[in-house]
Amino acid sequence: MSVDMNDQGEGSIRVISRTNEIQYIKSTILIVSDRNTPQEKETEIKTGDPNAIVVMPPKFALPAGASKMVRIVAMEPVQEEATYRVKVEAVPQLDDPLNTANVKSQVTLNLIWGVLVSVPPAHPQLAMSLQTDGKIRNDGNQRFKILKTGLCKKGQAEKDCVWQEVNKNIYPRVSYTLPNILGYDRVVVQYWNWINKSKDSKDFAIH
């Protein structure tokens, strides 16, 4: 599950009860760094961090069969696209020490839903380049999804190029390695811009 925030830094998810009992729901926020690289990691952030996102409400009671809209808001504009994971889970109680004595010892199994949240930069810039080692590098401050790549020979129409399905998100400062480009003169990259919801393509000459 994922949420792409709008240009105002806002998004939402709906939590729906599928049980016959009241549930107590809480959320945890983690920031995701180095997306789609071997160094990718998730770090829990403290409530109230001014540079993070806020989940409202962070905790709530959900009656049987009911649903609750949860808002997600970015507190400050970001210069580069930021990624968070919001974990939503049911807990025995909402951290109320007065009710501890009334909670029976029991073993329960609850699913934890992890929602990936993307915060767009204040001034989006989509830029890519072809590196000498045959990699497409994201030089901008937002991610883009490479839909497919086409390897073409000189004077060859795009429909006759060698096409490969990719469907991979490329984050800022991350690269995608093309298949063997030897013997080809140019590469066509078809991509999706998630911020303005547009599909486009870019040509690169192979030297």
N, CA and C atoms as a LAMMPS dump frame, in Angstrom:
ITEM: TIMESTEP
0
ITEM: NUMBER OF ATOMS
621
ITEM: BOX BOUNDS ff ff ff
-5.0000000000000000e+02 5.0000000000000000e+02
-5.0000000000000000e+02 5.0000000000000000e+02
-5.0000000000000000e+02 5.0000000000000000e+02
ITEM: ATOMS id mol type element x y z
1 1 1 N 0.843 -1.188 0
2 1 2 C 0 0 0
3 1 3 C 0.876 1.236 0
4 2 1 N 0.43 2.248 -0.717
5 2 2 C 1.224 3.465 -0.787
6 2 3 C 0.32 4.688 -0.875
7 3 1 N 0.86 5.823 -0.42
8 3 2 C 0.167 7.097 -0.495
9 3 3 C 1.136 8.121 -1.07
10 4 1 N 0.757 8.748 -2.183
11 4 2 C 1.533 9.836 -2.753
12 4 3 C 0.895 11.136 -2.307
13 5 1 N 1.602 11.914 -1.502
14 5 2 C 1.045 13.168 -1.016
15 5 3 C 0.899 14.182 -2.145
16 6 1 N -0.055 15.098 -1.986
17 6 2 C -0.247 16.131 -2.993
18 6 3 C 0.772 17.254 -2.784
19 7 1 N 0.691 18.292 -3.64
20 7 2 C 1.674 19.376 -3.556
21 7 3 C 1.498 20.236 -2.318
22 8 1 N 0.44 19.994 -1.55
23 8 2 C 0.258 20.688 -0.268
24 8 3 C 0.822 19.88 0.894
25 9 1 N 1.408 18.717 0.586
26 9 2 C 1.971 17.876 1.634
27 9 3 C 0.931 17.167 2.463
28 10 1 N -0.171 16.735 1.816
29 10 2 C -1.241 16.067 2.537
30 10 3 C -1.643 14.771 1.837
31 11 1 N -2.071 13.81 2.635
32 11 2 C -2.579 12.548 2.111
33 11 3 C -3.45 11.904 3.171
34 12 1 N -4.05 10.759 2.852
35 12 2 C -4.909 10.097 3.829
36 12 3 C -5.028 8.616 3.525
37 13 1 N -5.371 7.861 4.568
38 13 2 C -5.691 6.441 4.435
39 13 3 C -6.944 6.177 5.257
40 14 1 N -7.685 5.142 4.904
41 14 2 C -8.881 4.779 5.668
42 14 3 C -8.65 3.421 6.316
43 15 1 N -8.841 3.364 7.627
44 15 2 C -8.705 2.121 8.383
45 15 3 C -10.101 1.554 8.605
46 16 1 N -10.305 0.313 8.185
47 16 2 C -11.629 -0.31 8.238
48 16 3 C -11.603 -1.526 9.168
49 17 1 N -12.566 -1.616 10.049
50 17 2 C -12.68 -2.753 10.957
51 17 3 C -13.348 -3.929 10.259
52 18 1 N -12.75 -5.103 10.398
53 18 2 C -13.338 -6.331 9.85
54 18 3 C -13.631 -7.323 10.972
55 19 1 N -13.778 -6.829 12.203
56 19 2 C -14.032 -7.715 13.33
57 19 3 C -15.342 -7.326 14.005
58 20 1 N -15.732 -8.149 14.955
59 20 2 C -16.955 -7.884 15.721
60 20 3 C -16.653 -7.272 17.078
61 21 1 N -15.43 -6.828 17.272
62 21 2 C -15.027 -6.249 18.545
63 21 3 C -14.397 -4.873 18.316
64 22 1 N -14.379 -4.078 19.356
65 22 2 C -13.703 -2.791 19.279
66 22 3 C -12.199 -3.039 19.18
67 23 1 N -11.525 -2.25 18.36
68 23 2 C -10.077 -2.371 18.21
69 23 3 C -9.415 -1.053 18.593
70 24 1 N -8.233 -1.166 19.168
71 24 2 C -7.445 0.019 19.498
72 24 3 C -6.294 0.091 18.499
73 25 1 N -6.219 1.194 17.784
74 25 2 C -5.283 1.334 16.675
75 25 3 C -4.22 2.375 17.003
76 26 1 N -2.979 2.046 16.707
77 26 2 C -1.921 3.043 16.847
78 26 3 C -1.022 2.984 15.611
79 27 1 N -0.306 4.076 15.362
80 27 2 C 0.576 4.154 14.204
81 27 3 C 2.004 4.453 14.634
82 28 1 N 2.931 3.99 13.844
83 28 2 C 4.356 4.238 14.045
84 28 3 C 4.929 4.752 12.732
85 29 1 N 5.781 5.772 12.794
86 29 2 C 6.345 6.377 11.587
87 29 3 C 7.831 6.047 11.491
88 30 1 N 8.246 5.581 10.319
89 30 2 C 9.657 5.312 10.06
90 30 3 C 10.07 6.061 8.796
91 31 1 N 11.264 6.613 8.789
92 31 2 C 11.778 7.251 7.586
93 31 3 C 12.612 6.222 6.838
94 32 1 N 12.451 6.191 5.521
95 32 2 C 13.156 5.228 4.674
96 32 3 C 14.265 5.966 3.934
97 33 1 N 15.475 5.525 4.111
98 33 2 C 16.61 6.154 3.437
99 33 3 C 17.24 5.197 2.432
100 34 1 N 17.904 5.78 1.42
101 34 2 C 18.595 5.001 0.382
102 34 3 C 17.662 3.994 -0.281
103 35 1 N 16.505 4.485 -0.715
104 35 2 C 15.514 3.608 -1.336
105 35 3 C 16.08 2.877 -2.55
106 36 1 N 15.684 1.611 -2.673
107 36 2 C 16.049 0.755 -3.806
108 36 3 C 17.56 0.619 -3.997
109 37 1 N 18.284 0.616 -2.889
110 37 2 C 19.723 0.359 -2.927
111 37 3 C 20.033 -0.689 -1.859
112 38 1 N 21.222 -1.306 -1.919
113 38 2 C 21.586 -2.276 -0.876
114 38 3 C 21.664 -1.655 0.51
115 39 1 N 21.788 -0.322 0.585
116 39 2 C 21.9 0.356 1.872
117 39 3 C 20.544 0.806 2.425
118 40 1 N 19.452 0.436 1.78
119 40 2 C 18.133 0.889 2.23
120 40 3 C 17.888 0.477 3.678
121 41 1 N 17.359 1.419 4.466
122 41 2 C 17.032 1.109 5.852
123 41 3 C 15.864 1.974 6.317
124 42 1 N 15.195 1.51 7.375
125 42 2 C 14.066 2.227 7.956
126 42 3 C 14.393 2.567 9.403
127 43 1 N 14.195 3.829 9.766
128 43 2 C 14.507 4.293 11.107
129 43 3 C 13.281 4.95 11.716
130 44 1 N 12.877 4.489 12.89
131 44 2 C 11.711 5.072 13.549
132 44 3 C 12.022 6.502 13.969
133 45 1 N 11.062 7.401 13.779
134 45 2 C 11.265 8.795 14.151
135 45 3 C 10.4 9.137 15.346
136 46 1 N 10.817 10.144 16.081
137 46 2 C 10.112 10.534 17.288
138 46 3 C 8.885 11.376 16.954
139 47 1 N 7.852 11.214 17.742
140 47 2 C 6.654 12.021 17.587
141 47 3 C 6.989 13.487 17.807
142 48 1 N 6.528 14.327 16.887
143 48 2 C 6.771 15.748 17.039
144 48 3 C 7.999 16.254 16.316
145 49 1 N 8.729 15.377 15.615
146 49 2 C 9.884 15.823 14.829
147 49 3 C 9.406 16.815 13.774
148 50 1 N 9.881 18.08 13.817
149 50 2 C 9.364 19.103 12.892
150 50 3 C 9.693 18.841 11.43
151 51 1 N 10.669 17.971 11.172
152 51 2 C 11.056 17.704 9.784
153 51 3 C 10.395 16.452 9.229
154 52 1 N 9.485 15.856 9.997
155 52 2 C 8.875 14.597 9.582
156 52 3 C 7.416 14.8 9.177
157 53 1 N 6.698 13.699 9.109
158 53 2 C 5.274 13.75 8.824
159 53 3 C 4.508 13.466 10.111
160 54 1 N 3.244 13.819 10.1
161 54 2 C 2.39 13.614 11.268
162 54 3 C 1.174 12.801 10.849
163 55 1 N 0.813 11.837 11.68
164 55 2 C -0.389 11.032 11.453
165 55 3 C -1.448 11.51 12.439
166 56 1 N -2.623 11.851 11.917
167 56 2 C -3.702 12.382 12.768
168 56 3 C -4.997 11.618 12.541
169 57 1 N -5.55 10.982 13.589
170 57 2 C -4.976 10.832 14.932
171 57 3 C -3.956 9.693 14.952
172 58 1 N -2.944 9.779 15.829
173 58 2 C -1.94 8.716 15.904
174 58 3 C -2.455 7.457 16.589
175 59 1 N -3.481 7.638 17.465
176 59 2 C -4.098 6.519 18.183
177 59 3 C -5.604 6.76 18.244
178 60 1 N -6.359 5.693 18.152
179 60 2 C -7.81 5.847 18.251
180 60 3 C -8.467 4.49 18.465
181 61 1 N -9.68 4.546 18.948
182 61 2 C -10.49 3.336 19.118
183 61 3 C -11.384 3.187 17.886
184 62 1 N -11.459 1.97 17.362
185 62 2 C -12.235 1.702 16.155
186 62 3 C -13.355 0.716 16.491
187 63 1 N -14.602 1.175 16.518
188 63 2 C -15.716 0.276 16.831
189 63 3 C -15.861 -0.827 15.789
190 64 1 N -16.511 -1.915 16.184
191 64 2 C -16.716 -3.054 15.286
192 64 3 C -17.432 -2.616 14.012
193 65 1 N -16.878 -2.998 12.871
194 65 2 C -17.502 -2.708 11.581
195 65 3 C -17.395 -1.269 11.128
196 66 1 N -16.72 -0.427 11.879
197 66 2 C -16.62 0.997 11.526
198 66 3 C -15.35 1.263 10.717
199 67 1 N -15.191 2.5 10.28
200 67 2 C -13.982 2.905 9.574
201 67 3 C -13.561 4.282 10.063
202 68 1 N -12.296 4.61 9.861
203 68 2 C -11.762 5.878 10.323
204 68 3 C -10.795 6.435 9.288
205 69 1 N -10.998 7.695 8.89
206 69 2 C -10.078 8.351 7.977
207 69 3 C -8.911 8.914 8.767
208 70 1 N -7.702 8.574 8.358
209 70 2 C -6.489 9.035 9.026
210 70 3 C -5.735 9.957 8.078
211 71 1 N -5.446 11.157 8.534
212 71 2 C -4.723 12.132 7.72
213 71 3 C -3.228 12.012 7.947
214 72 1 N -2.473 12.246 6.884
215 72 2 C -1.015 12.265 6.954
216 72 3 C -0.559 13.609 6.397
217 73 1 N 0.214 14.343 7.189
218 73 2 C 0.604 15.703 6.816
219 73 3 C 2.113 15.877 6.972
220 74 1 N 2.74 16.476 5.971
221 74 2 C 4.159 16.824 6.059
222 74 3 C 4.276 18.169 6.768
223 75 1 N 5.098 18.237 7.809
224 75 2 C 5.187 19.434 8.623
225 75 3 C 5.962 20.558 7.939
226 76 1 N 6.979 20.198 7.148
227 76 2 C 7.797 21.202 6.476
228 76 3 C 8.031 20.788 5.026
229 77 1 N 8.181 21.77 4.109
230 77 2 C 8.515 21.44 2.711
231 77 3 C 9.875 20.732 2.655
232 78 1 N 10.035 19.84 1.698
233 78 2 C 11.314 19.135 1.536
234 78 3 C 11.934 19.532 0.201
235 79 1 N 13.255 19.543 0.157
236 79 2 C 13.967 19.904 -1.076
237 79 3 C 14.14 18.703 -1.992
238 80 1 N 14.097 17.502 -1.407
239 80 2 C 14.203 16.265 -2.174
240 80 3 C 13.12 15.315 -1.708
241 81 1 N 12.556 14.577 -2.637
242 81 2 C 11.477 13.64 -2.287
243 81 3 C 11.853 12.793 -1.072
244 82 1 N 10.946 12.717 -0.116
245 82 2 C 11.18 11.947 1.104
246 82 3 C 10.208 10.77 1.155
247 83 1 N 10.668 9.668 1.734
248 83 2 C 9.86 8.459 1.818
249 83 3 C 9.742 8.003 3.264
250 84 1 N 8.518 7.694 3.661
251 84 2 C 8.259 7.203 5.011
252 84 3 C 7.432 5.919 4.925
253 85 1 N 7.467 5.15 6.004
254 85 2 C 6.561 4.015 6.134
255 85 3 C 5.745 4.223 7.405
256 86 1 N 4.441 4.233 7.26
257 86 2 C 3.544 4.363 8.405
258 86 3 C 2.994 2.974 8.719
259 87 1 N 3.328 2.48 9.904
260 87 2 C 2.836 1.175 10.32
261 87 3 C 1.588 1.358 11.165
262 88 1 N 0.53 0.686 10.781
263 88 2 C -0.75 0.762 11.485
264 88 3 C -1.049 -0.614 12.068
265 89 1 N -1.296 -0.657 13.382
266 89 2 C -1.524 -1.957 14.015
267 89 3 C -2.552 -1.842 15.133
268 90 1 N -3.188 -2.976 15.426
269 90 2 C -4.128 -3.058 16.543
270 90 3 C -3.355 -3.478 17.782
271 91 1 N -3.643 -2.824 18.911
272 91 2 C -2.956 -3.109 20.17
273 91 3 C -4.002 -3.412 21.247
274 92 1 N -3.6 -4.057 22.362
275 92 2 C -4.558 -4.398 23.42
276 92 3 C -5.232 -3.182 24.037
277 93 1 N -4.485 -2.065 24.139
278 93 2 C -5.04 -0.862 24.731
279 93 3 C -4.201 0.322 24.283
280 94 1 N -4.688 1.523 24.514
281 94 2 C -4.015 2.728 24.053
282 94 3 C -3.143 3.342 25.144
283 95 1 N -2.199 2.574 25.633
284 95 2 C -1.211 3.069 26.598
285 95 3 C -1.852 3.766 27.794
286 96 1 N -2.924 3.18 28.297
287 96 2 C -3.595 3.763 29.459
288 96 3 C -3.241 2.931 30.688
289 97 1 N -2.31 3.373 31.545
290 97 2 C -1.877 2.568 32.691
291 97 3 C -2.993 2.266 33.676
292 98 1 N -4.055 3.069 33.693
293 98 2 C -5.141 2.844 34.639
294 98 3 C -5.925 1.589 34.294
295 99 1 N -5.845 1.173 33.007
296 99 2 C -6.621 0.005 32.591
297 99 3 C -5.792 -1.271 32.558
298 100 1 N -4.521 -1.179 32.952
299 100 2 C -3.634 -2.336 32.853
300 100 3 C -4.169 -3.53 33.632
301 101 1 N -4.721 -3.276 34.813
302 101 2 C -5.194 -4.378 35.661
303 101 3 C -6.392 -5.088 35.06
304 102 1 N -7.084 -4.418 34.154
305 102 2 C -8.282 -5.007 33.574
306 102 3 C -8.006 -5.795 32.299
307 103 1 N -6.735 -5.783 31.843
308 103 2 C -6.385 -6.49 30.612
309 103 3 C -5.979 -7.914 30.953
310 104 1 N -6.695 -8.876 30.415
311 104 2 C -6.401 -10.275 30.679
312 104 3 C -5.177 -10.706 29.863
313 105 1 N -4.416 -11.635 30.438
314 105 2 C -3.268 -12.187 29.723
315 105 3 C -3.794 -13.04 28.574
316 106 1 N -3.356 -12.711 27.373
317 106 2 C -3.816 -13.463 26.215
318 106 3 C -2.798 -13.316 25.099
319 107 1 N -2.832 -14.263 24.184
320 107 2 C -1.969 -14.223 23.013
321 107 3 C -2.843 -13.902 21.809
322 108 1 N -2.519 -12.793 21.137
323 108 2 C -3.295 -12.41 19.964
324 108 3 C -2.367 -12.231 18.78
325 109 1 N -2.912 -12.404 17.599
326 109 2 C -2.147 -12.233 16.371
327 109 3 C -2.807 -11.135 15.558
328 110 1 N -2.106 -10.021 15.396
329 110 2 C -2.634 -8.896 14.638
330 110 3 C -1.721 -8.566 13.462
331 111 1 N -2.336 -8.196 12.362
332 111 2 C -1.56 -7.774 11.205
333 111 3 C -1.087 -6.339 11.405
334 112 1 N 0.115 -6.054 10.936
335 112 2 C 0.623 -4.692 10.915
336 112 3 C 0.694 -4.255 9.46
337 113 1 N -0.06 -3.217 9.147
338 113 2 C -0.077 -2.727 7.767
339 113 3 C 0.982 -1.643 7.613
340 114 1 N 1.861 -1.801 6.637
341 114 2 C 2.89 -0.806 6.374
342 114 3 C 2.542 -0.009 5.125
343 115 1 N 2.253 1.261 5.304
344 115 2 C 1.866 2.131 4.183
345 115 3 C 3.062 2.995 3.798
346 116 1 N 3.492 2.89 2.543
347 116 2 C 4.608 3.687 2.051
348 116 3 C 4.099 5.072 1.672
349 117 1 N 4.698 6.108 2.235
350 117 2 C 4.243 7.487 2.02
351 117 3 C 5.346 8.282 1.328
352 118 1 N 5.004 8.902 0.2
353 118 2 C 5.969 9.709 -0.556
354 118 3 C 5.598 11.18 -0.448
355 119 1 N 6.585 12.001 -0.045
356 119 2 C 6.389 13.446 0.074
357 119 3 C 7.116 14.121 -1.083
358 120 1 N 6.402 14.84 -1.954
359 120 2 C 7.063 15.486 -3.1
360 120 3 C 7.899 16.68 -2.671
361 121 1 N 8.953 16.997 -3.415
362 121 2 C 9.75 18.184 -3.088
363 121 3 C 8.966 19.458 -3.388
364 122 1 N 9.353 20.547 -2.719
365 122 2 C 8.657 21.82 -2.924
366 122 3 C 8.782 22.3 -4.36
367 123 1 N 9.926 22.038 -4.981
368 123 2 C 10.156 22.44 -6.372
369 123 3 C 10.663 21.222 -7.142
370 124 1 N 9.741 20.4 -7.655
371 124 2 C 10.134 19.151 -8.32
372 124 3 C 10.991 19.401 -9.565
373 125 1 N 12.027 18.579 -9.687
374 125 2 C 12.89 18.61 -10.863
375 125 3 C 13.15 17.178 -11.301
376 126 1 N 12.632 16.825 -12.476
377 126 2 C 12.865 15.486 -13.008
378 126 3 C 13.999 15.577 -14.032
379 127 1 N 15.092 14.904 -13.74
380 127 2 C 16.256 14.944 -14.622
381 127 3 C 16.942 13.591 -14.606
382 128 1 N 17.409 13.173 -15.786
383 128 2 C 18.137 11.904 -15.878
384 128 3 C 19.268 12.052 -16.881
385 129 1 N 20.259 11.184 -16.776
386 129 2 C 21.391 11.216 -17.693
387 129 3 C 21.865 9.798 -17.96
388 130 1 N 22.531 9.615 -19.094
389 130 2 C 23.132 8.332 -19.445
390 130 3 C 24.612 8.397 -19.097
391 131 1 N 25.055 7.545 -18.198
392 131 2 C 26.45 7.517 -17.771
393 131 3 C 27.295 6.695 -18.741
394 132 1 N 28.597 6.919 -18.691
395 132 2 C 29.498 6.211 -19.603
396 132 3 C 29.528 4.714 -19.351
397 133 1 N 29.115 4.294 -18.15
398 133 2 C 29.106 2.864 -17.832
399 133 3 C 27.776 2.193 -18.181
400 134 1 N 26.926 2.911 -18.947
401 134 2 C 25.673 2.312 -19.396
402 134 3 C 24.565 2.326 -18.366
403 135 1 N 24.581 3.3 -17.467
404 135 2 C 23.545 3.417 -16.443
405 135 3 C 22.737 4.691 -16.643
406 136 1 N 21.423 4.601 -16.392
407 136 2 C 20.554 5.776 -16.383
408 136 3 C 20.52 6.281 -14.943
409 137 1 N 20.984 7.51 -14.735
410 137 2 C 21.074 8.061 -13.389
411 137 3 C 20.002 9.115 -13.166
412 138 1 N 19.41 9.105 -11.982
413 138 2 C 18.439 10.128 -11.6
414 138 3 C 19.215 11.318 -11.034
415 139 1 N 19.225 12.421 -11.775
416 139 2 C 19.937 13.631 -11.367
417 139 3 C 19.002 14.677 -10.78
418 140 1 N 17.714 14.35 -10.637
419 140 2 C 16.752 15.308 -10.121
420 140 3 C 16.516 15.143 -8.638
421 141 1 N 15.418 15.743 -8.16
422 141 2 C 15.093 15.653 -6.735
423 141 3 C 13.799 14.888 -6.481
424 142 1 N 13.314 14.16 -7.481
425 142 2 C 12.125 13.322 -7.334
426 142 3 C 12.357 12.005 -8.053
427 143 1 N 11.624 10.991 -7.65
428 143 2 C 11.745 9.709 -8.326
429 143 3 C 10.974 9.719 -9.644
430 144 1 N 11.332 8.827 -10.518
431 144 2 C 10.536 8.559 -11.716
432 144 3 C 10.556 7.053 -11.939
433 145 1 N 9.549 6.541 -12.618
434 145 2 C 9.487 5.106 -12.9
435 145 3 C 9.856 4.864 -14.358
436 146 1 N 10.9 4.075 -14.581
437 146 2 C 11.228 3.663 -15.943
438 146 3 C 10.25 2.561 -16.343
439 147 1 N 9.451 2.828 -17.353
440 147 2 C 8.469 1.856 -17.816
441 147 3 C 9.113 0.816 -18.731
442 148 1 N 9.882 1.299 -19.702
443 148 2 C 10.59 0.405 -20.616
444 148 3 C 11.746 1.148 -21.26
445 149 1 N 12.694 0.407 -21.775
446 149 2 C 13.82 0.995 -22.488
447 149 3 C 13.912 0.364 -23.875
448 150 1 N 14.354 1.165 -24.839
449 150 2 C 14.523 0.684 -26.206
450 150 3 C 15.928 0.96 -26.697
451 151 1 N 16.616 -0.07 -27.184
452 151 2 C 17.947 0.09 -27.757
453 151 3 C 17.803 0.149 -29.271
454 152 1 N 18.34 1.218 -29.872
455 152 2 C 18.125 1.47 -31.29
456 152 3 C 19.443 1.648 -32.035
457 153 1 N 19.422 1.248 -33.307
458 153 2 C 20.566 1.478 -34.186
459 153 3 C 20.304 2.738 -35.01
460 154 1 N 21.322 3.24 -35.636
461 154 2 C 21.241 4.499 -36.363
462 154 3 C 20.146 4.46 -37.421
463 155 1 N 19.263 5.468 -37.381
464 155 2 C 18.195 5.569 -38.363
465 155 3 C 17.041 4.608 -38.144
466 156 1 N 17.063 3.847 -37.073
467 156 2 C 16.035 2.848 -36.813
468 156 3 C 14.812 3.49 -36.16
469 157 1 N 13.615 3.14 -36.63
470 157 2 C 12.383 3.653 -36.027
471 157 3 C 12.208 3.033 -34.645
472 158 1 N 11.545 3.787 -33.746
473 158 2 C 11.392 3.307 -32.374
474 158 3 C 10.692 1.956 -32.299
475 159 1 N 9.729 1.733 -33.19
476 159 2 C 8.993 0.473 -33.141
477 159 3 C 9.878 -0.73 -33.471
478 160 1 N 11.007 -0.484 -34.116
479 160 2 C 11.913 -1.565 -34.488
480 160 3 C 13.076 -1.723 -33.515
481 161 1 N 13.115 -0.906 -32.479
482 161 2 C 14.179 -1.018 -31.484
483 161 3 C 13.976 -2.271 -30.628
484 162 1 N 14.993 -2.62 -29.882
485 162 2 C 14.9 -3.763 -28.962
486 162 3 C 14.387 -3.233 -27.625
487 163 1 N 13.143 -3.589 -27.294
488 163 2 C 12.494 -3.036 -26.108
489 163 3 C 12.52 -4.024 -24.949
490 164 1 N 12.627 -3.45 -23.761
491 164 2 C 12.622 -4.266 -22.536
492 164 3 C 11.724 -3.603 -21.501
493 165 1 N 10.786 -4.39 -20.926
494 165 2 C 9.945 -3.899 -19.846
495 165 3 C 10.792 -3.753 -18.577
496 166 1 N 10.623 -2.636 -17.873
497 166 2 C 11.411 -2.379 -16.673
498 166 3 C 10.51 -2.207 -15.444
499 167 1 N 9.612 -1.186 -15.486
500 167 2 C 8.696 -0.893 -14.369
501 167 3 C 9.428 -0.822 -13.03
502 168 1 N 10.395 0.076 -12.97
503 168 2 C 11.216 0.217 -11.768
504 168 3 C 11.322 1.686 -11.384
505 169 1 N 11.099 1.982 -10.1
506 169 2 C 11.253 3.346 -9.592
507 169 3 C 12.726 3.665 -9.39
508 170 1 N 13.144 4.834 -9.895
509 170 2 C 14.519 5.287 -9.735
510 170 3 C 14.495 6.547 -8.873
511 171 1 N 15.118 6.465 -7.714
512 171 2 C 15.109 7.564 -6.755
513 171 3 C 16.294 8.499 -6.992
514 172 1 N 16.241 9.726 -6.449
515 172 2 C 17.353 10.663 -6.635
516 172 3 C 18.706 10.049 -6.264
517 173 1 N 19.698 10.261 -7.144
518 173 2 C 21.079 9.801 -6.989
519 173 3 C 21.22 8.291 -7.136
520 174 1 N 20.178 7.618 -7.602
521 174 2 C 20.219 6.172 -7.834
522 174 3 C 20.234 5.926 -9.345
523 175 1 N 20.873 4.845 -9.763
524 175 2 C 21.011 4.54 -11.191
525 175 3 C 20.367 3.206 -11.544
526 176 1 N 20.013 3.092 -12.826
527 176 2 C 19.491 1.832 -13.362
528 176 3 C 20.449 1.357 -14.444
529 177 1 N 20.886 0.111 -14.352
530 177 2 C 21.839 -0.43 -15.318
531 177 3 C 21.104 -0.983 -16.533
532 178 1 N 21.44 -0.454 -17.695
533 178 2 C 20.837 -0.917 -18.94
534 178 3 C 21.422 -2.273 -19.343
535 179 1 N 20.693 -3.019 -20.187
536 179 2 C 21.284 -4.246 -20.726
537 179 3 C 22.448 -3.882 -21.649
538 180 1 N 23.116 -4.844 -22.183
539 180 2 C 24.279 -4.604 -23.039
540 180 3 C 23.951 -3.631 -24.172
541 181 1 N 24.641 -2.49 -24.19
542 181 2 C 24.344 -1.459 -25.197
543 181 3 C 25.333 -1.474 -26.357
544 182 1 N 26.258 -2.418 -26.356
545 182 2 C 27.234 -2.501 -27.448
546 182 3 C 26.518 -2.763 -28.772
547 183 1 N 26.909 -2.021 -29.792
548 183 2 C 26.319 -2.209 -31.114
549 183 3 C 25.107 -1.347 -31.375
550 184 1 N 24.703 -0.552 -30.385
551 184 2 C 23.558 0.343 -30.55
552 184 3 C 24.017 1.804 -30.503
553 185 1 N 23.199 2.669 -31.11
554 185 2 C 23.569 4.078 -31.238
555 185 3 C 22.781 4.999 -30.302
556 186 1 N 21.632 4.557 -29.847
557 186 2 C 20.863 5.393 -28.929
558 186 3 C 19.947 4.523 -28.073
559 187 1 N 19.529 5.102 -26.946
560 187 2 C 18.589 4.408 -26.073
561 187 3 C 17.408 5.337 -25.814
562 188 1 N 16.212 4.782 -25.833
563 188 2 C 14.986 5.53 -25.552
564 188 3 C 14.452 5.044 -24.207
565 189 1 N 14.223 5.981 -23.314
566 189 2 C 13.708 5.653 -21.981
567 189 3 C 12.29 6.185 -21.861
568 190 1 N 11.325 5.3 -21.702
569 190 2 C 9.947 5.709 -21.449
570 190 3 C 9.726 5.681 -19.93
571 191 1 N 9.181 6.759 -19.382
572 191 2 C 9.085 6.863 -17.93
573 191 3 C 7.773 7.518 -17.511
574 192 1 N 7.459 7.351 -16.215
575 192 2 C 6.243 7.9 -15.607
576 192 3 C 6.641 8.901 -14.539
577 193 1 N 6.048 10.113 -14.624
578 193 2 C 6.263 11.16 -13.632
579 193 3 C 5.091 11.12 -12.658
580 194 1 N 5.352 10.669 -11.424
581 194 2 C 4.26 10.467 -10.465
582 194 3 C 3.674 11.774 -9.951
583 195 1 N 4.446 12.865 -10.034
584 195 2 C 3.971 14.124 -9.478
585 195 3 C 2.951 14.791 -10.408
586 196 1 N 3.264 14.882 -11.693
587 196 2 C 2.283 15.496 -12.602
588 196 3 C 1.477 14.463 -13.375
589 197 1 N 1.637 13.182 -12.985
590 197 2 C 0.84 12.085 -13.555
591 197 3 C 0.935 12.045 -15.081
592 198 1 N 2.164 12.068 -15.597
593 198 2 C 2.356 12.074 -17.05
594 198 3 C 3.362 11.013 -17.477
595 199 1 N 3.177 10.525 -18.694
596 199 2 C 4.101 9.57 -19.298
597 199 3 C 4.891 10.293 -20.383
598 200 1 N 6.193 10.067 -20.427
599 200 2 C 7.032 10.766 -21.394
600 200 3 C 8.203 9.848 -21.77
601 201 1 N 9.041 10.319 -22.683
602 201 2 C 10.223 9.544 -23.065
603 201 3 C 11.4 10.468 -23.307
604 202 1 N 12.601 9.909 -23.213
605 202 2 C 13.813 10.692 -23.415
606 202 3 C 14.811 9.841 -24.198
607 203 1 N 15.473 10.479 -25.176
608 203 2 C 16.468 9.799 -26.009
609 203 3 C 17.872 10.168 -25.539
610 204 1 N 18.757 9.177 -25.581
611 204 2 C 20.155 9.424 -25.281
612 204 3 C 21.012 8.798 -26.384
613 205 1 N 21.984 9.569 -26.862
614 205 2 C 22.937 9.033 -27.824
615 205 3 C 23.968 8.191 -27.093
616 206 1 N 24.315 7.038 -27.654
617 206 2 C 25.317 6.158 -27.06
618 206 3 C 26.646 6.431 -27.74
619 207 1 N 27.627 6.811 -26.96
620 207 2 C 28.958 7.141 -27.522
621 207 3 C 29.94 5.999 -27.273
